[in-house]
Amino acid sequence: MRTPMLTMRGLILLGTLMIFIIMLIKEIRQSRKYS
């Protein structure tokens, strides 16, 4: 019964990664608008 823990860690890691990507995209869009 170790799989549930791995899935939870995977989801948390995926979530943080998605948030990081979204933030990066927002920064790029802002820089493009200003330039």
Steps between C-alpha positions, in 0.01 A plus 500: 500500500781741410344617172256752662792693656685507166188624318451775761862611461461489122186714512666755730808511276283534188296777663808701598643452151176621337490809726865575412424471126189722531702766687774484236247540215342802678845663539580443131162645393556811716852554360365464145228759565752753638757451225 
